[in-house]
């Protein structure tokens, strides 16, 4: 059986754009809502939202490939581009490189795609990586670029990409299509095809999945003429099996209907998640102002820490032990403080006894 790039009409993908008309309509309608809500944020809070989205995308895109990055370090790497911090000495090279990559995807979205942009992205992505030889350029090895199973007794080849000698022409065609398609394709169809097209070529020795997802962010931002600020990788991480299954279904065919339907749904879901995060950031100053002069320093410190944990909060919820550790107080005082915050409707309480947990009482 031939791979998709070996088929006669390779890169002429077959699809029916009408199957995602509802997703496209929902996506465009939601843009107005998120823009309106974003305007309610102060400039600094807006920057913090952007940092949070970029950080989340960087973390989750790496997680899809099995790499766990240090959240604080990656966040610091992105923050320095917004002027929040100036010292970069303590940031590990890996997180520094990926933080700069996320910033560039955001800051230069409107630039036409070039080989040089992709090379630069790859250099940043591979910062402090010593296992591969072709960094900042397309792969050159003679061996086939294959995606195989991890079984030691019987390795199955799931996909084989075009040989290295063909990459110059393949990527030249891809980049031309990427830039030309901006004026022709629907927003969600273009984003979906860009990803499957790039992943089918697999031009780099490593990092193709992450760069492919970065190209989706760039494509969406170009189509909207502003940074999209939606963490697609966060949703893909939750639906990882579906993601790889949908990609695999395109290995031997140019019909991508099932792929664009799946990917359009992912983008719309990611957009909803981002709106929740904006509402979460708006809730912080609102709640803290309502509680001003009504709570003590310990309670204030814990609430601020809970907001700092992000939309999902502490894993499993805030426990009394968490409160004691953050506020450096006794168990009896922690119990009184927590009950007081529940009575003031700042926190919600779930569970009983040692299973008691507390959550921010906000609607996102």
HELIX and SHEET records of a PDB file:
HELIX    1   1 UNK A    4  UNK A    6  5                                   3    
HELIX    2   2 UNK A   17  UNK A   20  5                                   4    
HELIX    3   3 UNK A   21  UNK A   38  1                                  18    
HELIX    4   4 UNK A   43  UNK A   64  1                                  22    
HELIX    5   5 UNK A   71  UNK A   79  1                                   9    
HELIX    6   6 UNK A   80  UNK A   82  5                                   3    
HELIX    7   7 UNK A   93  UNK A  107  1                                  15    
HELIX    8   8 UNK A  115  UNK A  125  1                                  11    
HELIX    9   9 UNK A  164  UNK A  166  5                                   3    
HELIX   10  10 UNK A  167  UNK A  180  1                                  14    
HELIX   11  11 UNK A  181  UNK A  183  5                                   3    
HELIX   12  12 UNK A  187  UNK A  201  1                                  15    
HELIX   13  13 UNK A  208  UNK A  224  1                                  17    
HELIX   14  14 UNK A  232  UNK A  238  1                                   7    
HELIX   15  15 UNK A  240  UNK A  248  1                                   9    
HELIX   16  16 UNK A  257  UNK A  290  1                                  34    
HELIX   17  17 UNK A  297  UNK A  308  1                                  12    
HELIX   18  18 UNK A  320  UNK A  327  1                                   8    
HELIX   19  19 UNK A  331  UNK A  343  1                                  13    
HELIX   20  20 UNK A  353  UNK A  355  5                                   3    
SHEET    1   A 2 UNK A 146  UNK A 148  0                                        
SHEET    2   A 2 UNK A 157  UNK A 160 -1                                        
SHEET    1   B 2 UNK A 347  UNK A 350  0                                        
SHEET    2   B 2 UNK A 357  UNK A 360 -1                                        
END                                                                             
